[in-house]
Amino acid sequence: MQIKWYQIKMILLLGLVTFLCAFASGRNAKRNIVKPKIKFLGENNLFITSENVSKLLIQNYVGLENVPKETLDLNVLENTLKSNAMIKSAEVYLAVNGTLKANVEQKTPIARVNTNVSYYIDTDGEYMPLSSNFSARVPFVTGYVEKNNLKGVHTVAQKVMNDDFLKTHVFEIHQDQNHKLYLKLRQCDFMVKLGDINFIERKINNLKAFYKKSSKEKTLNQYSVVNLQFENQVICTKI
């Protein structure tokens, strides 16, 4: 019986490769985690720093840099980061060399509540705490504001953020006890009364038309209230 040396060599080679892969995989699993590397996605303004994120990770695994890879639960770490009120989303993963990496997207503030407590409202209409690292230049929100009822204020703040005219001129959004909404404009003494958020686009267009006309006629400083809450009407109260 002729010995099939080629087949024997292939079997031995396959066995050797399997052994080396298993050996390397075992050693890799036991390799300890090295210092986390944090990458921020999106805007460059850091409301939460790399050091803050690293501390959040380390708090869940005491001595994180000495933890074997095989014992690490990446889902737990991701959920820890996502639970932070400044973080919108996070992805945590391990590199082959044992480096723990995290891609972090921060929340984006669009307004700052300035009542008896101060905090931001983000693009999703959710609470975002102030940061000691960076202060966003966004409109103030004053008056009667409830953290669990931000719909009206959030809608107006979004319009301000996405509209060049409003972004330039609006510095304050005010909400009264009846949830009626007002705007204050830079270099203008009058209050703009929006009322509710119904027909908000039409109200904003009416405001732009009024502002353009009054600027041309130089009469902006003659009014105390510009009322936009009625459909297709701009009712001005003179000083």
Secondary structure, 3 states (H helix, E strand, C coil): CCCCHHHHHHHHHHHHHHHHHHHHHHHHHHCECEEEEEEEECCCCCCCCHHHHHHHHHHHCCCHHHCEHHHCCHHHHHHHHHCCCCEEEEEEEECCCCEEEEEEEECCEEEEEECCCEEEEECCCCEECCCCCCCCCCCEEEECCECCECHHHHHHHHHHHHCHHHHHHEEEEEECCCCCEEEEECCCCCEEEEECCCCHHHHHHHHHHHHHHHHHHCCHHHEEEEECCCCCCCEEEEC
